[in-house]
Each structure stands twice: as C-alpha cells, then as structure tokens.
Amino acid sequence: MEQVPSLLDDLSSPVTNGPKTDCGLTKIKQQMGSDEAQALDRAVEMIRDDAGSGRSKVYSAQWLTGVLRKHGYDISSSTVSRHVAKRCRCE
C-alpha cells in the first residue's frame, strides 16, 4: 500500500516540478477553431506588448475577459491575467 505524505511533509517539501496541466484559457483555446485560436494568441501577445499601465493600457486582461465572455466563454479575469503573466499552471 502506498504511504500518503503527512501534512507536515507536504508543508515542508514544496513540489516545484509538478505535472503541468492546462489552464482555463488554454482549455478555451482548445475549443476554438484554428483562426479563433490564432486570434486569441495574438490578443494575449498584444496584452503582453502593451506598454501602457492602468487606464492608459489599450489591451488588458479585463478587455480580453470581456470579449471572451461576450462570446459565451466562462472565464475570470484572474485566470486570463495569470496566463498573460505566464504564472498559470500551463506555463
């Protein structure tokens, strides 16, 4: 029988190289057709490349979240923000 680590073991030994899984934005992209998926990739890059900050930002995670929701995709702005910043579970 496999021994399950204790809470103390898990808290003292963080897993840094766990298996990568798809984040919510990547799962949405996988549901899209080729053209839409490419447009989504371009939108993410536009957000990353936008040099503005705060309200001067033209492209933002909030903007992309709104566009995706408008077209029926259920996603949060925090999920989009993490993906754009490359801090999501698929990066």
C-alpha positions as CSV (number, residue, x, y, z in Angstrom):
1,M,0.0,0.0,0.0
2,E,1.3,3.5,-0.9
3,Q,2.1,5.7,2.0
4,V,0.4,9.1,1.9
5,P,2.6,12.0,3.0
6,S,1.5,13.8,6.1
7,L,0.5,17.5,6.2
8,L,3.9,18.3,7.8
9,D,5.7,16.5,5.0
10,D,3.8,18.4,2.3
11,L,4.2,21.8,4.0
12,S,8.0,21.3,4.5
13,S,8.6,20.0,1.0
14,P,7.0,22.1,-1.7
15,V,6.6,20.5,-5.1
16,T,8.3,22.7,-7.7
17,N,8.2,20.5,-10.7
18,G,4.7,19.0,-10.6
19,P,2.9,18.0,-13.8
20,K,1.7,20.8,-15.9
21,T,-2.0,21.0,-16.7
22,D,-3.9,23.3,-19.0
23,C,-5.2,26.5,-17.5
24,G,-8.7,27.8,-18.2
25,L,-7.6,30.0,-21.1
26,T,-5.8,27.1,-22.8
27,K,-8.9,24.9,-22.4
28,I,-11.0,27.6,-24.1
29,K,-8.4,27.9,-26.9
30,Q,-8.6,24.1,-27.4
31,Q,-12.4,24.5,-28.0
32,M,-11.9,27.1,-30.8
33,G,-11.3,26.8,-34.4
34,S,-7.8,27.4,-35.9
35,D,-8.5,31.1,-36.8
36,E,-10.0,31.9,-33.5
37,A,-7.2,30.2,-31.6
38,Q,-4.6,32.2,-33.6
39,A,-6.5,35.4,-32.9
40,L,-6.6,34.6,-29.2
41,D,-2.8,34.0,-29.2
42,R,-2.4,37.4,-30.9
43,A,-4.6,39.1,-28.3
44,V,-2.5,37.6,-25.5
45,E,0.7,38.9,-27.2
46,M,-0.9,42.4,-27.7
47,I,-1.7,42.5,-23.9
48,R,1.9,41.5,-23.1
49,D,3.3,44.1,-25.5
50,D,1.1,47.0,-24.4
51,A,3.5,49.4,-22.7
52,G,0.7,51.4,-21.0
53,S,-0.3,51.0,-17.4
54,G,-3.6,51.3,-15.6
55,R,-6.2,53.1,-17.7
56,S,-3.7,54.0,-20.4
57,K,-3.4,50.3,-21.3
58,V,-5.3,49.6,-24.6
59,Y,-5.2,45.9,-24.3
60,S,-5.7,44.2,-20.9
61,A,-6.8,41.0,-19.3
62,Q,-10.0,42.8,-18.4
63,W,-10.6,43.6,-22.1
64,L,-9.9,40.0,-23.2
65,T,-12.1,38.6,-20.5
66,G,-14.9,40.8,-21.6
67,V,-14.5,39.7,-25.2
68,L,-14.5,36.0,-24.3
69,R,-17.5,36.3,-22.1
70,K,-19.4,38.2,-24.8
71,H,-18.9,35.2,-27.0
72,G,-20.1,32.7,-24.4
73,Y,-16.9,31.6,-22.7
74,D,-17.0,31.4,-18.9
75,I,-13.6,32.7,-17.7
76,S,-12.4,35.0,-14.9
77,S,-10.1,38.0,-15.4
78,S,-7.7,36.5,-12.8
79,T,-7.3,33.3,-15.0
80,V,-6.6,35.5,-18.0
81,S,-4.2,37.7,-16.0
82,R,-2.2,34.7,-14.8
83,H,-2.0,33.3,-18.3
84,V,-0.8,36.6,-19.8
85,A,1.8,36.9,-17.0
86,K,2.9,33.3,-17.6
87,R,2.1,32.4,-14.0
88,C,-0.7,29.9,-14.8
89,R,-0.5,26.2,-14.4
90,C,0.2,25.6,-18.1
91,E,3.4,27.7,-18.2
